[in-house]
Amino acid sequence: MAGGGDLKVLGVWTSPFVIRVRIVLNLKGLAYEYAEEDLGNKSALLLGSNPVNKSVPVLLHGGRPINESRIIIQYIDEVWAGSGPAVLPRDPYERAVARFWAAYVDDKVGSAWTGMLFRCKSEEERAEAVARADEALRTLEGALEECSKGKPFFGGDGIGLVDVVLGGYLGWFAAIDRIIGRRLIDPVRTPLLAAWEQRFRAADAARGVVPDDVDKVLAFLQTLLAIGSMK
Ligand SMILES: N[C@@H](CCC(=O)N[C@@H](CS)C(=O)NCC(=O)O)C(=O)O
């Protein structure tokens, strides 16, 4: 495996942002060391490596830190352009489109995610965030149709930027499904996304990285709420 022992990820196992980076490292066939952080007691390495945001993930490459998950993914794709599939399209126009949808996911789905779990002070506020998630997912159903052109993933035949960015949230979606008593990615309302989810979860690069134990995720949610994370 490439990577040469000089790659290390500082992460938290449920973080959508960490999960997407780990999936990209897997796609590229890169070996890396993984260090689980405690967000209630961040390591000196994390604080020193990401002093501005103090957030995970951090990728250390030969000891040098790279921060912000979408920037990390692009870095990996550029440095290891020759290894594994390209995560961002080579064509500049398609690359711009992929970046647009990846930013959309973090903007709309990401803010609904924190709204549904961390920032809601009442069930009404949670319902309002769920409605925002529904709307974003409906839009992404159309984006999937457009970007995939009938192929399995947003990235076409293989997993690409938009796939990993959205796929990082799937473990949390399953936990939210349990809380709200229905599917966020609903096979009737968003059939393309529902089929995409199955394919994404089954991909080698995602297996073991996307959390599939809802009870464990919900227990971890309590830990995050107790330390006031993601507010
Ligand atoms: N925009 C950042 C978001 C990273 C982020 O929010 N990470 C969370 C964990 S999911 C974190 O480390 N939060 C710090 C904290 O809660 O103190 C990225 O894409 O890397």
PDBQT file of the ligand as one rigid body, heavy atoms in Angstrom, charges set to zero:
ROOT
HETATM    1  N1  LIG A 301     -15.434  22.570   7.765  1.00  0.00    +0.000 N 
HETATM    2  C1  LIG A 301     -14.758  21.603   8.566  1.00  0.00    +0.000 C 
HETATM    3  C2  LIG A 301     -15.714  21.067   9.611  1.00  0.00    +0.000 C 
HETATM    4  C3  LIG A 301     -15.017  20.162  10.607  1.00  0.00    +0.000 C 
HETATM    5  C4  LIG A 301     -15.854  19.985  11.868  1.00  0.00    +0.000 C 
HETATM    6  O1  LIG A 301     -16.811  20.733  12.126  1.00  0.00    +0.000 OA
HETATM    7  N2  LIG A 301     -15.440  19.003  12.667  1.00  0.00    +0.000 N 
HETATM    8  C5  LIG A 301     -16.069  18.812  13.959  1.00  0.00    +0.000 C 
HETATM    9  C6  LIG A 301     -16.352  17.353  14.236  1.00  0.00    +0.000 C 
HETATM   10  S1  LIG A 301     -17.673  16.758  13.235  1.00  0.00    +0.000 SA
HETATM   11  C7  LIG A 301     -15.117  19.313  15.018  1.00  0.00    +0.000 C 
HETATM   12  O2  LIG A 301     -13.962  18.949  15.046  1.00  0.00    +0.000 OA
HETATM   13  N3  LIG A 301     -15.616  20.198  15.895  1.00  0.00    +0.000 N 
HETATM   14  C8  LIG A 301     -14.792  20.771  16.926  1.00  0.00    +0.000 C 
HETATM   15  C9  LIG A 301     -15.508  20.860  18.225  1.00  0.00    +0.000 C 
HETATM   16  O3  LIG A 301     -16.646  20.394  18.324  1.00  0.00    +0.000 OA
HETATM   17  O4  LIG A 301     -14.892  21.374  19.153  1.00  0.00    +0.000 OA
HETATM   18  C10 LIG A 301     -14.209  20.485   7.669  1.00  0.00    +0.000 C 
HETATM   19  O5  LIG A 301     -14.788  20.274   6.592  1.00  0.00    +0.000 OA
HETATM   20  O6  LIG A 301     -13.188  19.870   8.007  1.00  0.00    +0.000 OA
ENDROOT
TORSDOF 0
